[in-house]
Every structure is written in C-alpha cells, then in structure tokens.
Amino acid sequence: MVWGNSDNQAAVDGWIHRLRTNDPHFVSLHIMAARRLTTDQFAQLFAALAHNHTLTQLYCSGHAQSDASLTALADALSQYNHTLQSLTLGDPQLVAHASNGVQALCTAIGINKSLQLLDWSHCGLGTAEDEAVAGRLGQSLENMLARSSSLSEVVLSHNALDDTMVKHVVAGVRANGIAQGALTSLDLSYNELGPDAITSLASALVPAIARTPKHGLHELNLAGNPGMGVAGMAQLGCTLARPESTCRKIVLSDCHAATTTTTTDDADAETGTKRATMGDAFLAALSETSSDVSAATLDLEEIKLDRCAVTVAGARHLAQLLGRPGNRLCEMTLRGNALGDEGARQLAVPIVPLPDAAQGHTITASITGISLDLSENAITDDGLAALLVSDASSIAQLILYGNQIALSEAFVKRVAAAWTSPQAALTLLDLSGNKIDTAGFERLADALIAGALPRLCKLELAGNVDVTKDEAAKTAWRDIAARITDARPQLVLLWC
C-alpha cells in the first residue's frame, strides 16, 4: 500500500511510472485525504491506469475531481483496464463539480469486467439542485448497476439520496438480479430514505422470478434512515420474512423515530395506545409475518438494530422468532436500546438449532451458535443470570458491554449450577465497562478456576475499574488475572 510523501508531483510521477511499467508489487494505492492532489494530477494518474494490469485497489476518497479526471478514469476502465477490483472515490462536491464525469464513469463501470467493490460514500450524489441533472445521475446509476456483471458490493452511504434516487438504484439492483449478476451487497446508510424507498426495495429483496442462492441482494444496510418511519420498518420486516427474500444480513442501526399508534397488543390499560418504536415495529412484523408462513424457513441470518429504541415488546417478538423452527438467525446486535433485565429475560428462551448444509442451506456466519450483543441496555446481574440459567444453550457469544452488571454473591449462587454445566456453550463473554469491582472479579475467578463456562475462549472485563488511577486495584486485578491464566491458560483474558 502506498501512502505518499510531502512532494505531491514527485509522488504522482512515481506512481505513474510504476503503473506504466506494471510494477508487480504495486497492487494497492491509497492516497490519503490530507495530501492535496490537483484534478490535473488525478487525470494524469488515471490515464496511466489504462494499460496497467497489477493495481487491484485504488482509494482516493476525500479528493476533489473534475469532469476531465473522471473521464480519464472512465476511459481506462471501459477500454483497457481489466485488473482493478476495488474503487473508493469522491468528495461531497463531486456532483457539483463533475456531474458529467460521474455519468461517464457510471457508463464505464457498467462495461468493466473486473471491478467488484465500488465505494461512493460522501459523494453528494443526491445533492444536485437541477432536476434534469438529478434525473440523469439517477438514470446513470440505474444503468450502471443493471449492466455490471462484476460488481458485488456497492456503497452509497451519506449521499442525501431520497426516495426518487433510490428508485433508480433499486431498479438497477433488480435488473442485475434478473440477469444473475454478481451484486449481493448494497449500502444505503445515512441517506434520506422514506417509506416509499422501502416499497421500492421490496421488489429487489423479493424477486419476481426464482434465483439461485448465489444471486440476489444478500446484505442491505439502511442504518441512519429514520425517515423510513414505523410504517416503513414494518413493511421491511414483512418483506424480509417472506420465503422468497434473498436477504441474509440487514443493518438498521440509528433508526429511532417513534409514533403513537392505537393497538391492543402491549397497550396502556386506560388509553389503549402505546409508543411504537421503529425497532419494535420491525421485529413485530418480522416475527408475525414469518409465523404466517411457518411452513417455510427464514433465511435471514444477521440483524443489527443498534439504537433503534427496541423495548421489551421488541425483545418478546425476537424471542418468538428465535424459538421458531426454520429460523436461521445466528447474529443479533441490539446495542443502546431500552431492553433492561426484562428484555434479557424475554430473550432467555430455548433456541431452535440452526439447520446444517445437509438441509440445503449454508450458514454464512463466521461462528458456530448464536451471537447476541445487548450492550448498553441497562442490564444488571438479574438479566445476565436469566440468560445464563436459561435453556438457550446455543448462545456462543454474549456481549454485554456498558451495562450495570456487578457479579454479586447472590448472582454467583444463582448461576452456579448453570455455568458449570457441560452444556454451557459460551465461547466469548464481554462484560467490559460494567460495575464489577475487585470482589466481583474475585468471585468470577473462583468460578472459572472451578470449571465454570468450560468452553469459554475469551473474556473481556476492561473498563470496570480504573486501574490507571488506582494502583491498589491494578495490583489486585493483575493477581486475580494471573490466577485465572494459571488455571486456564487457553482462555484469553482482557481486563485492562
């Protein structure tokens, strides 16, 4: 990877020479934003890329571009270069300064046969004030996605894309899937999506014709789009629960707008109303719709709902989903919500074992068992105890950073039988940033040395006691950690 030095023109000349001579070691060029190259210098660099067949990664985000520089890159990608696999490019003024170049580059990428990753985040793609320009840009994005046979991952985050622009993007994604293209991952996070965008996305997530497992949109990132609203999130949940959905991973963090709805479920006894959050609405729709089509399996494997105001009601719906046959969920992240101990108790349910490849499906998660992240949810010893003493033995990774867990004597007595059981499946436990004092750590050490959590491979406890300011505590924790390491040398322990 090349980062450069203070002499910009000398560096550019060096890069150009290495590109033109096909230096076999020159496979990645990362130009830091702090280095200010001119658009003319970029035009020279991109022109040199035309006949190069060694560079596979090009990162120049945060740099201004011009129509001329982007046209030079477009010429290289459309006619000559068949080696570049990853392109990260642009700055917030890209459309304002080089809209014609963006359109030319879209055409070139649609033709190119090697590019797999395109990262156009923070490029102002949705900021064109002229409606005609915006329309042309939208159509160019659509055509690029529809025609590309090599793109597998496209990142369009932080671009102020609204529902109109997203309709163009979705049309391209849908066409790519119909043509059995390679596109499987789309990032539309932190844009300006509304409910209409979800209606459009449904057509890409649920294909009109059957697709092989290899094709279709598998990963979708819609984080930071609270404009979708409760209705949009509910519609998305319904869509993902359908057996035809191709999606395996959904990211919906930072979607926390709320509205008041009239309902009898979890309703206030006097008013009949409740505060429905976007997170709860998504989980309710996902659970209820999948129940209606219970004969089929739910192929969704990973859900991220950080800071979506998920409450106990949402946890209840997720628990119902986890306990249902045909469920393939194996990684759930719900950081910074409002679960508390009751939410943890709701999730302490028997989890139906994941299906194996013999049943015609391969789990893409990198772990065996369930990964559950409930960080920053005001969970105490009671909530942790509920998770440990439950029959949810499929939980392999439990992340509880930033809660209020203390590991009291009462807690240790309550979980003593459960966490010494051979069935205890935990391989990773993260209790960092909680309320564990030296006595609590001592109690945990005694349990681990006695055989608690026999499969545990990694334990994280940093941030419970400020060992940088309390020398006595630092010494005590070091001694306790040494005891654990002596007894269980294979356990990775992070405590400071």
NORCOR-V161976 format. One record per residue. N is the residue number from 0. PSI is psi in radians with two decimals (NA if undefined). OMEGA is omega in degrees with one decimal (999 if undefined). Layout:
n->(N N)
psi->(PSI PSI)
omega->(OMEGA OMEGA)
This chain:
n->(0 1 2 3 4 5 6 7 8 9 10 11 12 13 14 15 16 17 18 19 20 21 22 23 24 25 26 27 28 29 30 31 32 33 34 35 36 37 38 39 40 41 42 43 44 45 46 47 48 49 50 51 52 53 54 55 56 57 58 59 60 61 62 63 64 65 66 67 68 69 70 71 72 73 74 75 76 77 78 79 80 81 82 83 84 85 86 87 88 89 90 91 92 93 94 95 96 97 98 99 100 101 102 103 104 105 106 107 108 109 110 111 112 113 114 115 116 117 118 119 120 121 122 123 124 125 126 127 128 129 130 131 132 133 134 135 136 137 138 139 140 141 142 143 144 145 146 147 148 149 150 151 152 153 154 155 156 157 158 159 160 161 162 163 164 165 166 167 168 169 170 171 172 173 174 175 176 177 178 179 180 181 182 183 184 185 186 187 188 189 190 191 192 193 194 195 196 197 198 199 200 201 202 203 204 205 206 207 208 209 210 211 212 213 214 215 216 217 218 219 220 221 222 223 224 225 226 227 228 229 230 231 232 233 234 235 236 237 238 239 240 241 242 243 244 245 246 247 248 249 250 251 252 253 254 255 256 257 258 259 260 261 262 263 264 265 266 267 268 269 270 271 272 273 274 275 276 277 278 279 280 281 282 283 284 285 286 287 288 289 290 291 292 293 294 295 296 297 298 299 300 301 302 303 304 305 306 307 308 309 310 311 312 313 314 315 316 317 318 319 320 321 322 323 324 325 326 327 328 329 330 331 332 333 334 335 336 337 338 339 340 341 342 343 344 345 346 347 348 349 350 351 352 353 354 355 356 357 358 359 360 361 362 363 364 365 366 367 368 369 370 371 372 373 374 375 376 377 378 379 380 381 382 383 384 385 386 387 388 389 390 391 392 393 394 395 396 397 398 399 400 401 402 403 404 405 406 407 408 409 410 411 412 413 414 415 416 417 418 419 420 421 422 423 424 425 426 427 428 429 430 431 432 433 434 435 436 437 438 439 440 441 442 443 444 445 446 447 448 449 450 451 452 453 454 455 456 457 458 459 460 461 462 463 464 465 466 467 468 469 470 471 472 473 474 475 476 477 478 479 480 481 482 483 484 485 486 487 488 489 490 491 492 493 494 495)
psi->(2.34 2.20 -0.46 3.13 -2.93 -0.32 1.64 -0.88 -0.68 -0.69 -0.78 -0.78 -0.68 -0.75 -0.75 -0.74 -0.75 -0.60 -0.80 -0.53 0.04 0.94 2.05 -0.33 -0.12 1.43 -0.25 2.30 2.00 1.86 1.90 2.57 -0.45 -0.43 2.10 1.70 2.62 2.85 -0.53 -0.71 -0.68 -0.66 -0.73 -0.78 -0.79 -0.60 -0.64 -0.37 -0.32 -0.84 0.24 2.50 0.57 -0.62 2.24 -0.36 2.26 2.07 2.01 0.77 2.59 0.10 2.43 2.52 2.88 2.98 -0.69 -0.77 -0.72 -0.57 -0.66 -0.71 -0.70 -0.74 -0.73 -0.78 -0.53 -0.42 -0.64 -0.84 2.20 0.53 -0.60 2.24 -0.45 2.23 2.09 2.13 2.57 2.96 3.01 -0.33 0.25 -0.83 -0.67 -0.60 -0.32 0.85 -0.66 -0.69 -0.66 -0.76 -0.71 -0.68 -0.64 -0.78 -0.76 -0.74 -0.62 -0.49 -0.64 2.55 0.03 -0.46 2.19 -0.63 2.19 2.04 1.84 0.76 2.65 0.77 0.03 0.53 -0.39 0.29 0.04 2.17 -0.52 2.13 -0.63 -0.74 -0.77 -0.71 -0.73 -0.70 -0.77 -0.76 -0.62 -0.75 -0.75 -0.85 -0.69 -0.86 -0.66 -0.63 -0.39 2.31 -0.12 -0.51 2.23 -0.43 2.24 2.20 2.05 0.61 2.75 0.92 0.12 0.59 2.25 -3.05 -0.62 -0.82 -0.65 -0.56 -0.67 -0.79 -0.81 -0.66 -0.69 -0.74 -0.76 -0.77 -0.64 -0.72 -0.72 -0.63 0.07 0.82 -3.08 -0.12 2.08 -0.22 2.23 2.23 1.92 0.49 2.62 0.92 -2.59 0.82 2.47 -3.03 -0.58 -0.54 -0.63 -0.65 -0.72 -0.77 -0.51 -0.62 -0.42 -0.55 -0.49 1.66 2.64 -0.43 2.72 2.45 2.71 2.77 -0.42 -0.48 2.85 2.92 1.97 -0.53 2.27 2.18 1.96 0.39 2.64 0.55 1.14 -0.29 -0.24 -0.53 3.05 -0.72 -0.74 -0.72 -0.67 -0.73 -0.68 -0.75 -0.75 -0.71 -0.81 -0.38 -0.23 2.45 -0.36 -0.19 2.40 -0.12 2.35 -0.51 2.27 2.29 2.10 0.45 2.70 0.65 1.64 0.29 2.66 2.77 2.79 2.22 2.68 2.21 2.83 -0.30 2.17 0.54 2.71 2.33 -0.56 -0.78 -0.31 0.32 2.77 2.89 1.78 2.11 2.86 -0.70 -0.79 -0.70 -0.71 -0.85 -0.63 -0.81 -0.69 -0.78 -0.82 -0.70 -0.72 -0.51 -0.63 -0.45 0.77 -0.27 -0.39 2.93 2.71 2.00 -0.13 2.23 -0.51 2.33 2.27 2.03 0.78 2.37 0.85 0.30 0.64 2.29 -2.99 -0.63 -0.73 -0.70 -0.65 -0.77 -0.69 -0.70 -0.71 -0.68 -0.76 -0.53 0.13 2.35 2.52 -0.07 2.39 0.19 2.20 -0.11 2.09 2.21 2.06 0.89 2.55 0.67 -2.73 0.87 -0.83 -2.97 -0.63 -0.67 -0.71 -0.71 -0.66 -0.61 -0.10 1.16 2.73 2.31 2.24 2.28 2.55 2.51 2.76 3.10 -0.43 -0.35 0.21 0.30 2.41 2.12 2.25 -0.13 2.67 0.09 2.84 2.09 -3.01 2.41 2.15 2.06 1.90 0.61 2.59 0.93 0.30 0.67 2.38 -2.96 -0.62 -0.75 -0.73 -0.73 -0.72 -0.71 -0.64 -0.58 -0.05 3.10 0.23 1.04 -0.09 -0.13 1.99 -0.56 2.10 2.01 2.05 0.68 2.50 0.54 -2.68 0.68 2.33 -0.30 1.03 2.96 -0.72 -0.68 -0.84 -0.71 -0.66 -0.65 0.04 -0.82 -0.67 -0.79 0.03 -0.02 2.46 -0.32 -0.16 2.02 -0.10 2.21 -0.40 2.29 2.09 1.90 0.45 2.63 0.53 -2.58 0.54 2.08 -3.04 -0.69 -0.69 -0.71 -0.69 -0.74 -0.72 -0.72 -0.79 -0.73 -0.76 -0.73 -0.53 -0.06 0.14 2.58 1.17 -0.39 0.03 2.23 -0.45 2.31 2.17 2.17 0.16 2.60 0.16 -0.74 2.36 1.53 -0.16 -0.35 -0.29 1.69 -0.64 -0.75 -0.69 -0.76 -0.78 -0.78 -0.64 -0.74 -0.73 -0.75 -0.66 -0.68 -0.78 -0.79 -0.67 -0.69 -0.57 1.33 -0.36 -0.17 2.13 2.06 2.09 1.96 -0.14 NA)
omega->(-178.5 -178.9 175.3 178.1 -172.3 -179.0 -171.7 -175.6 177.8 178.8 179.5 178.6 178.1 178.3 179.7 179.6 -178.3 177.1 -176.1 179.3 178.8 175.8 -175.5 178.9 -177.0 -175.9 -177.1 177.1 -179.3 -178.0 -177.0 -179.1 180.0 177.0 -174.7 173.5 176.3 177.6 176.3 177.9 176.6 178.1 177.4 -178.4 -178.0 178.0 179.1 -179.4 -172.2 -174.8 -180.0 175.7 174.8 -175.9 178.4 -178.0 177.9 -179.2 175.2 177.8 179.5 179.5 176.4 175.9 178.6 175.0 -177.9 -178.3 179.8 176.2 176.5 177.9 178.7 178.7 -179.1 -175.0 -175.6 -172.5 -166.8 -170.9 177.9 -177.1 -176.3 -177.8 -175.5 -178.9 174.4 -166.6 166.7 174.2 -174.5 -178.7 -175.2 -178.9 -179.2 -174.3 -172.1 -177.7 178.4 177.7 177.1 179.4 177.9 -179.7 175.7 178.9 -178.7 -178.9 177.4 -178.8 -174.2 -175.3 -176.1 -172.8 -178.4 -179.3 174.9 178.9 176.7 177.0 178.5 -178.2 179.3 -176.5 179.8 -173.4 -179.3 -178.8 178.9 -176.5 179.4 178.2 179.0 179.2 178.9 178.1 178.6 179.6 178.2 176.7 179.3 -178.9 179.0 -178.4 -178.4 -172.1 -175.5 176.1 -175.1 -177.8 175.7 -178.6 179.8 -179.6 -179.8 -176.9 175.9 -178.3 -178.3 177.7 177.5 -175.5 -179.2 178.6 -178.8 177.0 176.2 -179.7 -177.7 177.9 177.5 178.6 -179.8 178.8 178.1 179.5 179.5 178.8 -177.9 174.8 -173.8 -172.4 179.6 -175.4 -179.0 179.8 176.7 -175.1 174.6 172.4 -177.2 -178.1 174.7 -179.1 -179.2 178.4 179.7 176.0 177.8 -177.1 -179.7 -178.4 177.9 -178.4 178.7 -173.6 178.5 178.0 -178.3 178.0 173.8 -179.7 -177.2 -173.0 179.9 -177.3 -176.8 -178.3 -178.4 179.1 178.9 -178.8 174.3 176.7 -177.8 178.6 175.9 176.7 179.7 -178.7 179.9 179.6 178.1 178.1 178.4 177.3 178.4 -178.5 -177.3 -179.8 -178.7 -176.8 179.6 -176.6 179.3 -170.7 176.8 -177.3 178.3 178.1 -176.4 -177.7 177.4 171.1 -167.6 175.2 -177.9 176.3 178.4 -179.5 177.3 -176.6 175.4 -180.0 -179.9 -174.9 173.1 -173.8 -175.4 -172.4 -177.6 -179.4 175.0 177.5 -177.5 178.4 -180.0 179.1 179.0 -179.0 179.2 -177.4 178.5 -179.0 179.8 -178.3 -175.6 -179.9 178.7 176.5 179.9 179.6 -171.4 179.2 -179.5 178.1 174.3 -174.4 179.1 -176.1 -174.1 178.5 173.3 -178.6 179.1 174.5 176.8 178.7 176.0 -176.8 177.6 178.8 177.8 177.7 179.1 179.2 178.9 178.1 177.8 180.0 -178.3 -178.3 -175.3 175.9 -179.5 179.2 177.9 178.1 180.0 177.7 -179.2 179.5 -178.4 -178.7 170.0 177.8 -175.3 -175.1 -177.5 -178.8 -179.1 175.9 176.8 178.7 178.4 -177.8 179.3 -177.1 174.1 -178.2 -179.2 -178.9 178.8 176.5 179.4 -175.7 -179.4 178.5 174.0 -178.4 178.7 177.6 -176.6 179.5 -174.7 -178.0 172.9 -176.3 -173.4 171.1 -175.8 179.7 179.6 -179.4 173.5 179.3 178.9 178.5 179.9 177.1 -178.4 179.9 177.7 179.4 179.2 179.6 -176.4 -176.7 -179.6 176.4 -177.7 -173.1 178.9 179.9 -178.6 -179.1 -178.2 -175.0 -174.5 178.4 170.1 175.6 -175.3 -177.0 -176.3 -176.3 -178.8 177.5 179.9 178.2 -177.2 178.1 -176.8 -173.5 -172.7 -177.4 -174.8 -172.8 169.3 179.4 175.7 -179.7 179.8 -168.1 -174.0 172.7 177.0 176.4 -179.8 177.1 -179.3 177.1 178.8 -175.8 -175.6 177.9 -177.1 178.9 178.1 177.5 178.4 179.3 178.8 179.1 -179.8 -179.2 -179.5 179.3 179.1 175.3 179.0 179.0 -171.5 -178.7 -175.1 179.2 -176.8 179.5 -179.1 -176.7 -176.5 174.2 175.3 176.3 -179.6 -176.5 177.5 -177.5 -176.7 -176.4 179.9 178.2 179.3 179.6 -178.7 -179.1 178.7 -179.2 179.6 178.8 179.0 177.1 -179.7 -178.1 178.1 -176.8 -177.1 -173.8 -179.9 -178.9 176.3 -176.0 177.9 -174.7 179.8 999)
